[in-house]
Structures are given as C-alpha cells and as structure tokens.
Amino acid sequence: MSIFYTESSYKNSIIELFKNNLGYEYIYAPEFGARLYRSALR
C-alpha cells in the first residue's frame, strides 16, 4: 500500500462512499465522457 493518497485512491473512495452508504450504482463508461466532451465542443 502506498503512503501517498493518490487521485485514483480518492476517486475510488468517493465511488465506494456513494455505492455503499448512499445506495448509488456505479457504471464505468469512459466512452460516455468522450461523447459528452465532443458534443460540448460543437
């Protein structure tokens, strides 16, 4: 285990918080972000 708290560690902690404590479902979809970004550039 790393002694540093990295960005990915933070992201995973937040996802875990939302899933376990707040009842959210997490779906990994990197292509969605790319499409959203491209549509914002138009």
N, C-alpha and C positions, 0 to 999 in steps of 0.2 A: 504494500500500500504506500502511496506517495504521501510525503509530508506536506505537499502543497495542495491547495484546493483549486482545481482547475475549472475552466469554463464548462467542460463536459461533466465534471462532478456536480457542479451547480445545476446544470440543466437536468441531469438525472435525478437529483434530489427534488427539484420542483415537480418533475413529472411524477415521481413516486408520491409526493405530497398530494397532488391532485387526484391520482388514481386511488390511493389507499384511504385518505382522510376525507376527500370531498366527493367521491363517487364518480369521477370523470373517467372516460375511456380514452386511451391514447392510441392513435393510429399513426404509424410512421409513413409519411408520404412526401418524399423530397421533390417529386415532380410537381406537386401542387404548388409549392412555393415558387418554383421556376415559372410556371404558367401565370401565377398571380403577379410576379415581378414583371414579366413581359407585357401583360395587359396594362399594367400601370404606366409603362413607358410609352404606350400609344397615345 
